[in-house]
């Protein structure tokens, strides 16, 4: 089978940190299929400043569609989305004239490119799947505060309804999204829940030594006896890291303990977060720029626990599927999280501690509680997360589930 996987924010080795596209493509190829990943030549989650043409990266074919560069979440990013949707059809037409697809899968980090994917699928008489990572335009309404009558929301709503109606199946990363999708025109039998996951091969792929400030510092901190809490991910408004800093006013390091919070990533709030820590004297909170996934995996072997925080938003009633959480679980480290969602993988796995958002004092006390746990208990928590991940979220299995739809 020839599969086209279209993702507006595809990552992978040398591309960006969000590797779902690469993992699925790699798994499908191992199962005997041909795969082409189609993604913009630039998006804000890329490791580098941009790419072009067709490139083979670690055995996976990437096709980069022309797209203008942008900064932040303003008009430039919106125009880049529109350009991707426009140029996508011509890129797919050129690709299909060389070899027709049997399956076109459009992943809606944003849905502007779905019409082009649908037209291509019909032109080449292939099956089309619609993969939903974020529910647009509902995310714009409930997170960004757009009104339902905003022109962008109206257009996206029309695309959303068309996608749910026209796709042969709808792949959702969110377990609780079925009812909403049905209300927007999807037939119930089209729904498939296929979350983010992890790759057994990839976990073992980053053994070679790298020398970097991050890894060198982590080794030094461990030799000093520091307990290391670790966050790897974006630093934007949706990631709510300012709520983590709110909790630190209640955080007291237990006597005899030494702790550091390591934050690795980039985003529009990174400068603000750094400045706030500097102003408040939080010298135990250290920031590092975004690094590639192989280095994150090495870093996770050196830290004691992972953490993340989220807003308390209605949109999470459909569930969450967080790459960073699966990275922590794959590394076998316990997790602290502040979130409230349809699903609760941390409690299901028994791999850490979670608190409800909006309770900074309780979050601070949770960090303190984990500091007091003995090493055997921490290892047991981490091992539970790893076992839960292997049983439910390995990409080879997820890849097969998509093709069964």
PyMOL commands that set and color helices and strands:
alter all, ss='L'
color gray80, all
select helices_A, chain A and resi 20-30+75-98+114-123+138-142+151-166+178-183+188-190+200-203+213-223+237-239+241-250+270-280+293-300+314-318+323-331+345-349+360-371+375-392+395-403
alter helices_A, ss='H'
color red, helices_A
select strands_A, chain A and resi 2-7+34-40+53-57+60-65+103-107+127-132+169-172+191-193+227-232+259-264+285-288+305-309+334-338+352-355
alter strands_A, ss='S'
color yellow, strands_A
deselect
rebuild
show_as cartoon
